[in-house]
Amino acid sequence: MDNLNAIVAVYEDWGIGDGCTQQVVIPEDRKYFQQLTKGNVIVVGRKTLADFPDGKPLPDRTNIVLTTQDIKIEGAIVVHSLDELFEIIKDMPKVFVVGGASVYNQLLKYCERVYITRIYTSPKSESFFPNLDENFNWSCEEFGDAKVYNGIKYRFCEYETYDISKNIRKL
Ligand SMILES: NC(=O)c1ccc[n+]([C@@H]2O[C@H](COP(=O)([O-])OP(=O)(O)OC[C@H]3O[C@@H](n4cnc5c(N)ncnc54)[C@H](OP(=O)(O)O)[C@@H]3O)[C@@H](O)[C@H]2O)c1
């Protein structure tokens, strides 16, 4: 889907989190996330939503929460399946998948672009993002300059897919 993107911060081993949270946070990465997603649509799993400030949807953007549960979430659109999600986002201009691991894993194949903050440290992770450097369907098109925060190197990268079959839903 050409309106679908993902945004993620990955550690050296492509780990993205331990328990419900990110172990190492780079403040400029949080700002970058805000800049890219504000005014747009984000798709988030119910568990990652719980790790947002106060466990609430983020302001200034449309929040779509995936859950199998029959719940209402103030300030968010709740969907219960990928079919329901695709129906809702099909005419939206720009949509960002913001995690967590299970949501990235299900939606990566429909994404056009992935905004990845590479953080060069390897805390113990329980959740991982697929390693796009080992996936022939993806190439790194933007490889930002290295920056350093608290002695930890990081950079902003953008990956694009080559996979022309991504628009075809495999039923
Ligand atoms: N580094 C990063 O940039 C980043 C970003 C986001 C998250 N994370 C990390 O990711 C980890 C959390 O990932 P996770 O996989 O455990 O949880 P998650 O993907 O955030 O949420 C999983 C939940 O989403 C719902 N769900 C997922 N797919 C669905 C579908 N097709 N239909 C209906 N509901 C669906 C289910 O909710 P119900 O159980 O309610 O049915 C499921 O239990 C944490 O460690 C977090 O820190 C990292």
PDBQT file of the ligand as one rigid body, heavy atoms in Angstrom, charges set to zero:
ROOT
HETATM    1  N1  LIG A 201      11.686   0.326  19.307  1.00  0.00    +0.000 N 
HETATM    2  C1  LIG A 201      10.548   0.780  18.825  1.00  0.00    +0.000 C 
HETATM    3  O1  LIG A 201      10.513   1.672  17.981  1.00  0.00    +0.000 OA
HETATM    4  C2  LIG A 201       9.268   0.201  19.351  1.00  0.00    +0.000 A 
HETATM    5  C3  LIG A 201       8.040   0.744  18.944  1.00  0.00    +0.000 A 
HETATM    6  C4  LIG A 201       6.857   0.171  19.438  1.00  0.00    +0.000 A 
HETATM    7  C5  LIG A 201       6.923  -0.915  20.302  1.00  0.00    +0.000 A 
HETATM    8  N2  LIG A 201       8.142  -1.421  20.664  1.00  0.00    +0.000 N 
HETATM    9  C6  LIG A 201       8.256  -2.578  21.549  1.00  0.00    +0.000 C 
HETATM   10  O2  LIG A 201       7.414  -3.633  21.068  1.00  0.00    +0.000 OA
HETATM   11  C7  LIG A 201       7.085  -4.467  22.198  1.00  0.00    +0.000 C 
HETATM   12  C8  LIG A 201       5.585  -4.732  22.179  1.00  0.00    +0.000 C 
HETATM   13  O3  LIG A 201       5.252  -5.529  21.055  1.00  0.00    +0.000 OA
HETATM   14  P1  LIG A 201       4.179  -6.706  21.199  1.00  0.00    +0.000 P 
HETATM   15  O4  LIG A 201       4.271  -7.524  19.958  1.00  0.00    +0.000 OA
HETATM   16  O5  LIG A 201       4.373  -7.408  22.503  1.00  0.00    +0.000 OA
HETATM   17  O6  LIG A 201       2.798  -5.937  21.345  1.00  0.00    +0.000 OA
HETATM   18  P2  LIG A 201       1.964  -4.995  20.309  1.00  0.00    +0.000 P 
HETATM   19  O7  LIG A 201       2.257  -5.399  18.901  1.00  0.00    +0.000 OA
HETATM   20  O8  LIG A 201       2.147  -3.578  20.684  1.00  0.00    +0.000 OA
HETATM   21  O9  LIG A 201       0.472  -5.358  20.721  1.00  0.00    +0.000 OA
HETATM   22  C9  LIG A 201       0.009  -6.679  20.550  1.00  0.00    +0.000 C 
HETATM   23  C10 LIG A 201      -1.477  -6.660  20.695  1.00  0.00    +0.000 C 
HETATM   24  O10 LIG A 201      -2.067  -5.974  19.585  1.00  0.00    +0.000 OA
HETATM   25  C11 LIG A 201      -3.286  -6.595  19.240  1.00  0.00    +0.000 C 
HETATM   26  N3  LIG A 201      -3.186  -7.136  17.871  1.00  0.00    +0.000 N 
HETATM   27  C12 LIG A 201      -2.065  -7.393  17.160  1.00  0.00    +0.000 A 
HETATM   28  N4  LIG A 201      -2.376  -7.838  15.931  1.00  0.00    +0.000 NA
HETATM   29  C13 LIG A 201      -3.728  -7.864  15.846  1.00  0.00    +0.000 A 
HETATM   30  C14 LIG A 201      -4.646  -8.225  14.836  1.00  0.00    +0.000 A 
HETATM   31  N5  LIG A 201      -4.258  -8.638  13.607  1.00  0.00    +0.000 N 
HETATM   32  N6  LIG A 201      -5.967  -8.128  15.103  1.00  0.00    +0.000 NA
HETATM   33  C15 LIG A 201      -6.393  -7.678  16.322  1.00  0.00    +0.000 A 
HETATM   34  N7  LIG A 201      -5.570  -7.311  17.316  1.00  0.00    +0.000 NA
HETATM   35  C16 LIG A 201      -4.253  -7.411  17.092  1.00  0.00    +0.000 A 
HETATM   36  C17 LIG A 201      -3.526  -7.684  20.270  1.00  0.00    +0.000 C 
HETATM   37  O11 LIG A 201      -4.190  -7.025  21.343  1.00  0.00    +0.000 OA
HETATM   38  P3  LIG A 201      -5.176  -7.802  22.375  1.00  0.00    +0.000 P 
HETATM   39  O12 LIG A 201      -4.284  -8.623  23.227  1.00  0.00    +0.000 OA
HETATM   40  O13 LIG A 201      -5.848  -6.683  23.108  1.00  0.00    +0.000 OA
HETATM   41  O14 LIG A 201      -6.105  -8.607  21.533  1.00  0.00    +0.000 OA
HETATM   42  C18 LIG A 201      -2.105  -8.044  20.675  1.00  0.00    +0.000 C 
HETATM   43  O15 LIG A 201      -1.999  -8.666  21.939  1.00  0.00    +0.000 OA
HETATM   44  C19 LIG A 201       7.526  -3.706  23.444  1.00  0.00    +0.000 C 
HETATM   45  O16 LIG A 201       8.755  -4.239  23.897  1.00  0.00    +0.000 OA
HETATM   46  C20 LIG A 201       7.748  -2.296  22.948  1.00  0.00    +0.000 C 
HETATM   47  O17 LIG A 201       8.696  -1.598  23.698  1.00  0.00    +0.000 OA
HETATM   48  C21 LIG A 201       9.306  -0.873  20.197  1.00  0.00    +0.000 A 
ENDROOT
TORSDOF 0
